[in-house]
Amino acid sequence: MMKLDCKYIKLTPEQRLYGVDVPVIGLTGGIATGKSEVSKKLKNLGIEVICADELVKKIYARNDAGDFVKTLLPDAIKNGQIDFAVLRREFFSNTVIQNKIENFIYNLLPEEFYKTINQHPSSDFVVYDVPLLFEKNMEKLVDLVVCVYSPVETQIDRLLNRDNITEHLAREMIAKQMDIEEKKRRTDIIIDNSNHLDELDGKVEEFVSMII
């Protein structure tokens, strides 16, 4: 079992996110910076990773989430299921709706987090992959903050190629998050993914060797 270097254990359970007993590394970044790729590579190296986006998917699959979306955005429900294309369009174009959805989701995240971490009770530490770490003021609730970084223009290029969207929508999506340069400035450790994905394996392995 991998053990986290003690110099990175900064919090007590009472100070930590959701009051968990093991150290938590907050892994963040911006949309299309490559954070999900880093998470996958960490999992492949045997590190326990809890992904906030996966927890959100579990929440959206709940009946109460469907009922909430139907009340808020009836057009986002098709054949009894959430139409995520409609939901995403409204989410990124309407601040009121965005705030209501985020509040609903984040109120249920602790419950889903506990369910997941309890499935791996022997883990010495856990990486929490959470895009809105800084936006939700969670950075002081984790022992170590790690940011996967790519400059804005690289984010835009990746979004255009990945999602087949307009540049205007890509910039809107990026603008909804904290500026990536600000995240980079406030983080403890940076994993730079500005270049080709082929270089990322070595950078992730270097990061792991640094923290254990």
C-alpha positions as CSV (number, residue, x, y, z in Angstrom):
1,M,0.0,0.0,0.0
2,M,1.3,3.4,-0.9
3,K,1.8,5.9,1.9
4,L,1.6,9.6,1.6
5,D,4.8,11.5,2.6
6,C,4.0,12.9,6.1
7,K,5.0,16.4,5.0
8,Y,1.9,16.5,2.8
9,I,-0.4,15.6,5.7
10,K,-1.5,19.0,6.9
11,L,-5.0,18.5,8.4
12,T,-6.7,16.6,11.1
13,P,-9.9,14.7,10.4
14,E,-11.9,17.5,12.0
15,Q,-10.4,20.0,9.6
16,R,-10.6,17.9,6.5
17,L,-13.3,17.7,3.8
18,Y,-16.3,15.8,5.1
19,G,-14.3,14.9,8.3
20,V,-12.6,11.8,6.7
21,D,-9.8,10.0,8.5
22,V,-7.4,9.7,5.7
23,P,-5.5,12.6,4.0
24,V,-7.2,14.0,0.9
25,I,-5.3,15.3,-2.2
26,G,-7.5,17.8,-4.1
27,L,-6.9,17.3,-7.8
28,T,-8.3,20.2,-9.9
29,G,-7.8,22.0,-13.1
30,G,-10.0,23.6,-15.8
31,I,-12.2,22.1,-18.4
32,A,-10.1,20.3,-21.1
33,T,-6.8,20.7,-19.2
34,G,-6.4,16.9,-19.0
35,K,-7.5,16.4,-15.3
36,S,-9.5,13.3,-16.2
37,E,-6.5,11.8,-18.0
38,V,-4.4,12.4,-14.9
39,S,-7.0,10.7,-12.7
40,K,-7.0,7.6,-15.0
41,K,-3.2,7.4,-14.9
42,L,-3.2,7.7,-11.1
43,K,-5.8,4.9,-10.8
44,N,-3.6,2.7,-13.1
45,L,-0.7,3.3,-10.7
46,G,-2.9,1.9,-7.9
47,I,-3.9,5.2,-6.2
48,E,-7.4,5.5,-4.9
49,V,-9.2,8.3,-6.8
50,I,-12.7,9.6,-6.2
51,C,-14.0,11.6,-9.1
52,A,-16.5,14.3,-8.3
53,D,-17.9,14.1,-11.8
54,E,-18.7,10.4,-11.3
55,L,-20.4,11.2,-8.0
56,V,-22.4,13.9,-9.9
57,K,-23.5,11.2,-12.4
58,K,-24.7,9.0,-9.6
59,I,-26.7,11.9,-8.2
60,Y,-28.2,12.7,-11.6
61,A,-29.3,9.1,-11.8
62,R,-31.4,9.4,-8.6
63,N,-35.1,10.0,-8.8
64,D,-35.0,13.1,-6.7
65,A,-32.5,14.7,-9.2
66,G,-34.9,14.0,-12.1
67,D,-37.7,15.5,-10.2
68,F,-35.6,18.6,-9.4
69,V,-34.6,19.1,-13.0
70,K,-38.1,18.7,-14.2
71,T,-39.3,21.4,-11.7
72,L,-36.5,23.7,-12.8
73,L,-36.3,23.0,-16.5
74,P,-39.2,20.9,-17.9
75,D,-37.7,21.0,-21.4
76,A,-34.6,19.2,-20.1
77,I,-36.7,16.0,-19.4
78,K,-37.3,13.8,-22.5
79,N,-39.1,10.5,-22.2
80,G,-38.6,10.6,-18.4
81,Q,-34.8,11.0,-18.7
82,I,-32.6,14.1,-18.3
83,D,-31.6,15.5,-21.7
84,F,-28.1,16.6,-20.8
85,A,-27.6,18.6,-24.0
86,V,-30.5,20.8,-23.0
87,L,-29.4,20.9,-19.4
88,R,-25.8,21.9,-20.3
89,R,-27.0,24.7,-22.7
90,E,-29.2,26.2,-20.0
91,F,-26.6,25.7,-17.3
92,F,-23.9,27.6,-19.1
93,S,-26.2,30.4,-20.3
94,N,-28.3,31.1,-17.1
95,T,-26.5,32.0,-13.9
96,V,-29.6,31.5,-11.8
97,I,-30.1,28.0,-13.1
98,Q,-26.4,27.2,-12.8
99,N,-26.4,28.2,-9.1
100,K,-29.6,26.2,-8.3
101,I,-28.3,23.1,-10.0
102,E,-24.8,23.4,-8.3
103,N,-26.4,23.9,-4.9
104,F,-28.6,20.8,-5.4
105,I,-25.7,18.7,-6.5
106,Y,-23.2,19.9,-3.8
107,N,-25.7,19.3,-1.0
108,L,-25.8,15.6,-2.0
109,L,-22.0,15.2,-2.7
110,P,-21.0,14.3,0.9
111,E,-23.4,11.4,1.0
112,E,-22.0,10.0,-2.3
113,F,-18.4,10.7,-1.2
114,Y,-18.9,8.7,2.0
115,K,-20.4,5.8,0.1
116,T,-17.4,5.6,-2.2
117,I,-14.6,6.1,0.3
118,N,-16.2,3.4,2.6
119,Q,-15.7,0.9,-0.3
120,H,-11.9,1.3,0.2
121,P,-11.3,1.4,4.0
122,S,-7.7,0.4,3.7
123,S,-6.5,3.3,1.6
124,D,-3.7,5.4,3.2
125,F,-4.8,8.5,1.3
126,V,-7.3,9.4,-1.4
127,V,-7.2,11.8,-4.4
128,Y,-10.4,13.7,-4.9
129,D,-10.8,14.8,-8.5
130,V,-12.9,17.9,-8.2
131,P,-13.1,20.6,-11.0
132,L,-14.6,23.3,-8.8
133,L,-12.2,23.0,-5.8
134,F,-11.3,26.7,-5.7
135,E,-14.7,27.9,-6.9
136,K,-16.4,26.1,-4.0
137,N,-13.7,27.2,-1.5
138,M,-12.7,23.7,-0.8
139,E,-8.9,24.1,-1.1
140,K,-8.5,24.6,2.7
141,L,-10.3,21.3,3.3
142,V,-7.8,19.1,1.6
143,D,-4.2,18.3,2.7
144,L,-2.6,19.0,-0.7
145,V,-3.9,20.9,-3.8
146,V,-2.7,19.7,-7.2
147,C,-3.6,21.5,-10.4
148,V,-3.5,20.0,-13.9
149,Y,-2.6,23.0,-16.1
150,S,-3.1,24.0,-19.7
151,P,-3.3,27.5,-21.0
152,V,-6.7,28.9,-22.1
153,E,-6.1,28.7,-25.9
154,T,-5.1,25.0,-25.5
155,Q,-8.3,24.4,-23.5
156,I,-10.3,26.0,-26.4
157,D,-8.6,23.9,-29.1
158,R,-9.3,20.7,-27.1
159,L,-13.0,21.6,-26.5
160,L,-13.5,22.4,-30.2
161,N,-12.0,19.1,-31.2
162,R,-13.6,17.0,-28.5
163,D,-17.1,18.4,-28.2
164,N,-17.7,19.8,-31.7
165,I,-19.0,23.1,-30.3
166,T,-18.6,26.7,-31.3
167,E,-15.6,28.8,-30.1
168,H,-18.1,31.1,-28.4
169,L,-19.6,28.3,-26.3
170,A,-16.2,27.0,-25.5
171,R,-15.1,30.4,-24.2
172,E,-18.4,30.7,-22.2
173,M,-17.8,27.3,-20.6
174,I,-14.2,28.3,-19.6
175,A,-15.4,31.7,-18.3
176,K,-17.7,29.9,-15.9
177,Q,-14.7,28.6,-14.1
178,M,-12.0,30.4,-12.2
179,D,-9.2,31.5,-14.5
180,I,-6.7,28.7,-14.9
181,E,-3.8,31.0,-14.3
182,E,-5.3,31.9,-10.9
183,K,-5.7,28.3,-10.1
184,K,-2.1,27.7,-11.1
185,R,-1.0,30.5,-8.8
186,R,-2.9,29.2,-5.8
187,T,-2.0,25.5,-6.1
188,D,0.7,23.5,-4.2
189,I,1.8,21.2,-7.0
190,I,1.3,21.7,-10.8
191,I,1.1,19.0,-13.4
192,D,1.7,20.8,-16.7
193,N,-0.3,19.3,-19.6
194,S,0.3,22.1,-22.1
195,N,1.8,19.8,-24.7
196,H,1.0,16.4,-26.1
197,L,-0.7,13.8,-24.0
198,D,2.3,11.4,-24.7
199,E,4.3,13.5,-22.2
200,L,1.7,13.1,-19.4
201,D,2.7,9.6,-18.3
202,G,6.1,10.7,-17.2
203,K,4.8,13.8,-15.4
204,V,2.2,11.8,-13.5
205,E,4.8,9.2,-12.5
206,E,7.1,12.1,-11.4
207,F,4.3,13.5,-9.3
208,V,3.6,10.2,-7.6
209,S,7.3,9.7,-6.7
210,M,7.3,13.1,-5.2
211,I,4.4,12.6,-2.8
212,I,5.1,9.0,-1.5
